[in-house]
Amino acid sequence: MELRHLRYFVAVAEAKSFRRAAERLNIAQPPLSLQIRQLEAELGATLLERDKRHVALTDAGGAFLDEARQILAHAGKAPDIARRASRGEIGQLRIGFMSSADLNVLPSIYPVFRKRFPHVRVTFHSLTGTQQIAALKEGRIDVGFLRQPVRDEGLIIKSILRESLVVVMPERHPLATHRRVALGALANEPYIFFPREIAPGFYDEIVGFCRRAGFSPNVVFETDHLQTNLGFVAMGLGVSLLPASVECLKREGVIYRPMRPPVPHVELAMAY
């Protein structure tokens, strides 16, 4: 069955005449009749009752007419849909993100994207860096926002934000009165980190900053939830080192302090 069979059938059904339908389609009547018979043979049903003067729809023909019209309507839209999809104007965008990416990057870029591409359906998926890499490779997300460094030859990685690390500490910490804190001054502190497996490169980078300051961090708690991290700090269980964008999260019992130079910096990247 081809679209022309549907067009011919709809024309005959609407004109209620093979002759008038043939004139409308600008074809001869015998080929039109042949196409309708081929369609009926393929469907295994009689669609039209014919006599010398009139053409009428059978019950099967009436039901098929509605379907044929819908198919033709969708087919007519298909070229425009394909063109718009190729330009990224419609379709779906599946975004993976780490918890720190939704603090400033996504709120900044999403309204701009929505205004430019209002017909694209966007879904958000909270995933660790490791999970995002797997999801990108398996085609479960289209783009990810994750912490550098990321080393994967199968993906395109572009850094989009560079920010300093800040010290996150309980508000009653002895160093809370300092405007800036030297990383080396935190050598003997208990640390709250995220598990290495969720972002190995980022984890190793932070540990590397500490080692260059003369110590290896004593990690006493690990959590992959940012709010839990802050909660542990508020409880006085330790300090943490996090990207400066977390300062927008106001948590009772928690303060943020910038570091003394040299200030470590970290990057957020877009991967696809």
N, C-alpha and C positions, 0 to 999 in steps of 0.2 A: 504494500500500500504506500502510495506517495501522496504528497500534498496536493498534487493536481487532481487526484481522484476525489479528495475532499472538496476542493474548490468547485469541481464540476457537479458533484452531488448537491452541494448547497445552492448553486445557481439554479439547477433544475427544480429543487424543492421550493425555492423562493419564487421562481417564475411560474411554477406549475405547468410548465410546457417545455418539451425538449427544443422546439423551434425557437422560442423566445430566449431560452438559456443559451442556445448555440449562437444566436445573434449577439447576446451580451458578451459572450466569451470570445467572439470573433473566430469561431471555428465552424466546420461543417457539422451537420446534425448526425450523420452516421458514426463518425469517430467519437462523438460525445456519447451516443447510445452504447457504443462498444466499451468505453471507459466505465460507464455505470454498471454494465453487466459484469465486467471484470471485478469491480468493487464488491458487488453482491456475491459473486462466486467466492471471493477471498473471505468474506465475512460469513458465508454460509447462510445468508438470510436475504429475503426479498425486502428491499427498502422502498420501492415505488410500485404502486398499482397503475397500470397504463391502459388507456384505450385510445381511440383515434383522436379524441378531442381533449381529454383531460389527463392529468397526472396527479396522483394523490399519494400521500405518505402512508405506509403501513405503520403498525404500532412500533415495529422495529426501526422503521425509518424515522419516525418522530423522535424516538429516544436517541438514535444515532445523530440526528441533526444537531441537537444541543451540544453533543460532544465534539462534532466536527467543527462547529462554530468556535468553540473554546480553543481547540487545537490550532485553528487558523489564526485566531487572535493572538495566541502566544507566539506562534511562528512569525507573525508580523512584527512583534516586538523584539524578537531574538537578535537581529542585527544591531539594533540600538543598544540592547543590553550588553552584547558582546563588546561593542565599542566602549561603552561606559565602564565596563569591568576592566578592560585593558588599560584604561586611564586611571584606574583605582577609585572611580567615583561611586561604585556600588560593590556589594559583596560583603565579606566578613574579614575583620582583623582581630586576631587572637594575640593578646599581649601578656607576656609573662613578666613578673617583677618581683624584686626582693623588697622586704618591708621598708628599707630606707629609701627606695626609689619613689614611693608614693608620698613622700614628705614635701618635695618641691618640684621634681622633674615632671611627673605625671600631671599634677595639678596645673602646671604651666603649659604643657604642650597639648593636653587633651582638648581644652576648649578651642584652640586654634584648629586642630584637626577636625573637630566636630563641625565647626563653622564652614570649613572648606569642603568637607566630604560628609554632608548630613545624612546621606543614604547608606553609608557603610555601617554595618552592625559591628560594634566593638565589644569584645568580652575580655575581662581581666582575670588573670590566673596568678595567685600568690604562690610562688615557687622559689626554692633555694637556687643558688647559682648552678649547682650540679644538676638539679632537676630541670632547669631551663635549657641547659646544653642538650640533655637527653631529649627533651620535648621538641626542641628545634630540629634535631636530627631525625626524629620520628614523625615530624610534620604535625604535631599536636598544637603548636603555637607558631605564629608567624614572625614575631619579633620578641626579644627579651631585653630586660634592663637588669644588669648585673654588675658586680664589682670586679674591677681589674685587680691583678692581671689574670687574663683568660688566655689560655694557649690551646687552640684547636684549629687545625688547618682546614677543617670542613666548614667553618663559619666565617662570616665577615664581622669583625669586631671594630667598632668605632667609639673612641672615648668622647663623651659629651659633657662631662662635668668633672672639674678638679676642685677638691675642697680639702681643708685641713682637718686633721684629727683633733678632737678635743678630749679633755679629761672629764669623765663623769664621776662625781664623788658624792658621798653623803654631805648634807649641808653642815653637819657638825664636825666634819673632818678637819684635822689641824691645819691642812693647807688651804682650807676654804677661804681664808682671809687674804690669800695671795691673788693678785690680779692675773698673773700668769704662773704656770707651774712647769718646772723642768721635768722632763720625762724621767731623768735619772733619780729625781727625788721620790719616785714611786717604786723604786726597786724592791722594797720589802713589803709592798702591799699585796693583799690577795686580789686576784683579778676575776672578773666575770667576762667570759668570752662566748662566742658562738662556736658550735662544733666545727672542727676543721673540715669535715666531709661535705658541708654545705657550700663552702667556697674556699677550696684549698689554697689557691693563689693569694687571695685576700688575707686569709689567716696567716700564711707564712710571711706576708709583707708586714703585718703588724708585729709579729714576733721578731722579725728582722729589725724593725725600728727599735724595739726594746733592747735587743742584743747590741745594737750599735751605741745605745746609751749606757751599756755596761752591765746588763743583767738579763736573765731569762725570766719571763713572767710566771708567777705562781698562780696557775689557773685553778680556782677552787670550785667554780660553778660554770656550767655551759648551758646555754639556751639559744634556740633559734628564733625566739620571739622578742622583739624589741621592747615591748612593754614589760615583759617579764624581766628582762635585763635591768630596766630602770627600777622595777620593783625591788629586785635584789639589792641594788645600790641604795635605795631608800631605806631598806632594812638594815643597812650597815654591814652587809655580807662581803663587800669588796668594792673596788673601783672598776671602771671600764674605760676603754678607748673607742670612741665612735666618731663617724663623720660629723662635721659641724652642722649639717642639716637637721640633726636630731634636736638641736636647741629650740626648735619650734614646739617641741613637746614639753609642756610645763608639768612637772610631776612634783608633788609635795615631798619635801625631804631630799630632793636631788638638786645639785647645782652643776653648772658646766663652767669649765675654765679652759681658756686657750693655753697653748704650750709656749714656752720660751723657745727662741730660735736655737738650733734649726728646727723649724716646724715640719713635722711629717705631713705629707699630703697623700690623699687617695683619690682614685678616679672611679666614676660610674661610666659604664659603657653600654652601648646598644649593640645587640648581636642579632644577626639574621642569616 
